[in-house]
Amino acid sequence: MPFLETGKSEEVYGPEGQVYQYQDIGAAFENMLLAATGYGYGTCWVAAFQEDKVSQILQLGGDLRPVAIVAVGNTDEKQEPVARRNAEDVVRIIH
């Protein structure tokens, strides 16, 4: 579960720091989901939850707050490899 430390990035980057925190969390969380899937587990990103209750259960203090939850477990669904697309089909380079 990623946590956001309120105000930490703003100290360094100013008001944009909060945006950077969420971008960093999103990237890290996606990597966790991809890694778990690569090991054959099913995953689910949960963004809607009662933040205060989760903070209480996890005994979070100070400026830490949970921003997402991931459910990871075995699945009955067979994971089929996804065909890769050519970079030329999805990327456009502008000169």
Rosetta silent file (secondary structure, phi, psi, omega in degrees, C-alpha in Angstrom):
SEQUENCE: MPFLETGKSEEVYGPEGQVYQYQDIGAAFENMLLAATGYGYGTCWVAAFQEDKVSQILQLGGDLRPVAIVAVGNTDEKQEPVARRNAEDVVRIIH
SCORE:     score description
SCORE:     0.000 S_00000001
   1 L     0.000  122.018  176.844    0.000    0.000    0.000 S_00000001
   2 L   -78.301  144.972  178.147    1.529    3.324   -0.984 S_00000001
   3 E  -119.345  148.188  175.677    1.439    6.158    1.499 S_00000001
   4 E  -108.282  130.081  175.804    1.616    9.860    0.912 S_00000001
   5 E   -96.560  100.596 -173.296    3.551   11.987    3.392 S_00000001
   6 L   -52.672  128.811  174.550    1.524   15.182    3.371 S_00000001
   7 L    84.013  -11.315 -174.991    3.534   18.309    2.617 S_00000001
   8 H   -63.358  -50.096 -178.036    6.879   16.571    2.055 S_00000001
   9 H   -71.945  -29.932  178.628    7.222   17.263   -1.665 S_00000001
  10 H   -63.203  -29.667  178.519    5.826   20.772   -1.346 S_00000001
  11 H   -62.204  -33.669 -176.364    8.803   21.606    0.873 S_00000001
  12 H   -94.555  -45.424 -170.447   11.136   20.863   -2.034 S_00000001
  13 H  -107.223    0.059 -176.990    9.096   21.609   -5.178 S_00000001
  14 H    78.132 -157.420 -175.467    6.504   24.127   -4.028 S_00000001
  15 H   -58.717  -29.353  179.474    2.819   23.707   -4.898 S_00000001
  16 H   -67.857  -17.196 -176.965    3.613   21.327   -7.792 S_00000001
  17 H   -56.568  -36.204 -179.807    5.081   18.898   -5.266 S_00000001
  18 H   -65.140  -39.200  177.102    1.699   17.400   -4.434 S_00000001
  19 H   -62.365  -43.420  179.805    1.149   16.538   -8.103 S_00000001
  20 H   -61.303  -38.878  179.108    4.594   14.915   -8.218 S_00000001
  21 H   -59.765  -46.062 -178.907    3.757   12.798   -5.171 S_00000001
  22 H   -68.067  -35.007  176.117    0.662   11.391   -6.841 S_00000001
  23 H   -64.602  -44.490  179.176    2.548   10.739  -10.078 S_00000001
  24 H   -61.878  -43.828  179.974    5.274    8.885   -8.162 S_00000001
  25 H   -63.789  -43.322  179.663    2.717    6.841   -6.237 S_00000001
  26 H   -61.188  -43.567  179.429    0.843    5.950   -9.410 S_00000001
  27 H   -65.103  -44.614 -179.966    4.016    4.797  -11.152 S_00000001
  28 H   -64.045  -41.601 -178.500    5.172    2.757   -8.147 S_00000001
  29 H   -65.630  -42.568  178.311    1.750    1.205   -7.710 S_00000001
  30 H   -61.603  -39.417  177.260    1.506    0.226  -11.366 S_00000001
  31 H   -63.199  -38.245  177.052    4.929   -1.433  -11.114 S_00000001
  32 H   -63.894  -42.885  179.102    3.714   -3.437   -8.103 S_00000001
  33 H   -63.548  -43.629  179.234    0.639   -4.565  -10.049 S_00000001
  34 H   -64.761  -40.480  178.986    2.726   -5.546  -13.078 S_00000001
  35 H   -63.532  -46.432  179.705    5.212   -7.458  -10.931 S_00000001
  36 H   -61.841  -42.010  178.226    2.463   -9.384   -9.141 S_00000001
  37 H   -63.613  -38.692  177.973    0.807  -10.175  -12.473 S_00000001
  38 H   -62.258  -27.824  176.652    4.177  -11.326  -13.829 S_00000001
  39 L   -88.015    4.165  175.054    4.336  -13.834  -10.972 S_00000001
  40 L    92.121    9.828  179.152    0.905  -15.138  -11.964 S_00000001
  41 L   -92.446  153.467  171.510   -1.217  -13.385   -9.329 S_00000001
  42 E   -88.374  147.027 -179.296   -4.421  -11.495   -9.930 S_00000001
  43 E  -134.939  158.761  174.921   -4.492   -7.893   -8.732 S_00000001
  44 E  -148.532  122.124  177.995   -6.998   -5.142   -8.150 S_00000001
  45 E   -82.342  121.992  179.964   -6.207   -1.473   -7.518 S_00000001
  46 E  -111.087  115.515 -178.743   -8.623   -0.085   -4.909 S_00000001
  47 L  -107.027  -19.287 -178.924   -8.829    3.699   -4.819 S_00000001
  48 L  -104.365  109.134  178.794  -12.171    4.163   -3.039 S_00000001
  49 L  -156.984  168.461  179.975  -11.973    3.288    0.647 S_00000001
  50 L   -84.809   96.328 -174.489  -12.451    4.896    4.034 S_00000001
  51 H   -54.645  -42.322 -178.195   -9.069    6.518    4.511 S_00000001
  52 H   -64.629  -38.788  179.477   -9.607    7.291    8.196 S_00000001
  53 H   -69.464  -41.717  177.931  -10.516    3.681    9.018 S_00000001
  54 H   -63.578  -43.048  177.956   -7.537    2.268    7.093 S_00000001
  55 H   -59.467  -40.209  179.557   -5.229    4.758    8.826 S_00000001
  56 H   -67.028  -45.993 -179.661   -6.618    3.670   12.182 S_00000001
  57 H   -60.854  -42.535 -178.470   -6.243   -0.061   11.432 S_00000001
  58 L   -85.015   -0.448  179.394   -2.655    0.420   10.231 S_00000001
  59 L    54.034   47.073  177.356   -1.924    2.798   13.110 S_00000001
  60 L   -76.791  139.407  179.107   -0.594    5.470   10.789 S_00000001
  61 L  -127.247 -179.400  177.314    0.555    8.572   12.510 S_00000001
  62 L    61.020 -135.301 -176.591    1.919   11.954   11.688 S_00000001
  63 L   -98.592   11.157  179.603    1.416   13.113    8.144 S_00000001
  64 E   -79.127  137.558  174.834    1.172    9.642    6.547 S_00000001
  65 E  -143.476  139.571  178.061   -2.023    8.816    4.708 S_00000001
  66 E   -73.986  142.338  179.479   -2.958    5.839    2.532 S_00000001
  67 L  -120.136  -10.987  178.272   -3.804    6.682   -1.069 S_00000001
  68 L  -165.727  160.078  176.893   -4.545    3.246   -2.549 S_00000001
  69 E  -129.562  144.914  173.564   -4.900   -0.420   -1.675 S_00000001
  70 E  -120.412  130.657  172.349   -3.965   -3.405   -3.802 S_00000001
  71 E   -96.413  129.070 -178.853   -5.659   -6.767   -3.514 S_00000001
  72 E  -129.471  134.534  178.565   -3.348   -9.600   -4.592 S_00000001
  73 E  -173.472 -179.969  177.116   -4.214  -13.249   -4.798 S_00000001
  74 L   -74.828  150.689 -179.369   -4.608  -16.391   -6.810 S_00000001
  75 L  -131.100  150.051  176.148   -7.077  -16.319   -9.652 S_00000001
  76 L   -81.999  -14.769 -178.947   -9.008  -18.973  -11.515 S_00000001
  77 L   -76.151  136.707  176.954   -8.560  -17.051  -14.741 S_00000001
  78 L   -80.735  127.535  179.795   -5.806  -18.232  -17.039 S_00000001
  79 L   -81.977  116.357  177.198   -3.402  -15.420  -17.832 S_00000001
  80 L   -97.771  136.284  176.789   -2.837  -15.215  -21.571 S_00000001
  81 L   -60.473  142.322  178.294    0.171  -13.271  -22.832 S_00000001
  82 L   -92.555  130.160  179.302   -0.780   -9.996  -24.467 S_00000001
  83 L   -64.857  133.688  178.956    0.552   -9.515  -27.976 S_00000001
  84 L   -80.068  141.569  176.648    3.010   -6.644  -28.130 S_00000001
  85 L   -93.466  155.173  175.744    2.347   -3.855  -30.549 S_00000001
  86 L   -70.911  141.486  179.699    5.028   -2.296  -32.705 S_00000001
  87 H   -57.371  -35.762 -178.631    6.351    0.977  -31.335 S_00000001
  88 H   -62.867  -23.935 -179.559    5.638    2.609  -34.691 S_00000001
  89 H   -80.566  -18.650 -174.984    1.922    1.876  -34.176 S_00000001
  90 H  -123.830   -9.698 -178.220    1.691    3.726  -30.868 S_00000001
  91 L  -120.178  135.138  176.079    4.461    6.324  -30.877 S_00000001
  92 L  -121.659  119.954  179.918    4.722    9.351  -33.096 S_00000001
  93 L   -95.404  125.325 -179.922    8.021   11.211  -33.154 S_00000001
  94 L  -105.385  124.685 -179.633    7.740   14.865  -34.069 S_00000001
  95 L   -95.410    0.000    0.000   10.851   16.482  -35.454 S_00000001
